[in-house]
Amino acid sequence: MTTESTSLPDLYRANLGLALHAMDRRQQACQRAGEFERLNAAASPAASRGVARKGEQHVA
C-alpha cells in the first residue's frame, strides 16, 4: 500500500491559489453586475426613476 505524500507548503500554495482564483472570479462578477446596472439605468432613465412606461404599472 502506497500513499502519495504532499508537503504542507504545497498544500498551502494550492489552497492560496484556489482562494485567489475565487476572489478574482468574485471581483469579475461584481464588475459585470455593476456594468449591467449602469447600462440598464442609462438605457432606461425613466425606469431607474421609478416612472412607469406606457402600458406598465408602477409598483411601489
C-alpha positions as CSV (number, residue, x, y, z in Angstrom):
1,M,0.0,0.0,0.0
2,T,1.5,3.3,-1.1
3,T,0.3,6.8,-0.3
4,E,1.3,9.9,-2.1
5,S,2.6,12.4,0.3
6,T,2.1,16.1,-0.3
7,S,4.1,18.6,1.7
8,L,2.4,21.2,3.8
9,P,3.8,24.1,1.9
10,D,2.5,22.6,-1.3
11,L,-1.0,22.3,0.2
12,Y,-0.8,25.9,1.4
13,R,0.2,27.0,-2.0
14,A,-2.6,25.1,-3.7
15,N,-5.1,26.5,-1.2
16,L,-3.9,30.0,-1.7
17,G,-4.1,29.6,-5.5
18,L,-7.7,28.4,-5.1
19,A,-8.6,31.3,-2.8
20,L,-7.0,33.9,-5.2
21,H,-8.9,32.4,-8.1
22,A,-12.2,32.6,-6.2
23,M,-11.5,36.2,-5.3
24,D,-10.7,37.1,-8.9
25,R,-14.0,35.4,-10.1
26,R,-16.0,37.3,-7.5
27,Q,-14.4,40.6,-8.5
28,Q,-15.2,39.9,-12.1
29,A,-18.8,39.1,-11.2
30,C,-19.2,42.3,-9.2
31,Q,-17.8,44.3,-12.1
32,R,-20.2,42.7,-14.5
33,A,-23.1,43.3,-12.1
34,G,-22.1,47.0,-11.8
35,E,-21.7,47.4,-15.6
36,F,-25.2,45.8,-16.0
37,E,-26.8,48.1,-13.5
38,R,-25.1,51.1,-15.1
39,L,-26.1,50.1,-18.7
40,N,-29.6,49.3,-17.6
41,A,-30.0,52.7,-15.8
42,A,-28.6,54.5,-18.9
43,A,-30.9,52.7,-21.3
44,S,-34.0,53.4,-19.3
45,P,-33.6,56.6,-17.2
46,A,-37.4,56.8,-16.6
47,A,-37.4,53.2,-15.2
48,S,-34.5,54.0,-13.0
49,R,-36.5,56.9,-11.5
50,G,-39.5,54.6,-10.9
51,V,-41.7,56.1,-13.7
52,A,-43.9,53.6,-15.4
53,R,-43.7,53.3,-19.2
54,K,-46.8,53.3,-21.3
55,G,-48.7,50.1,-20.7
56,E,-46.8,49.3,-17.5
57,Q,-47.9,49.8,-13.9
58,H,-45.6,51.2,-11.4
59,V,-45.3,49.0,-8.3
60,A,-44.0,50.9,-5.3
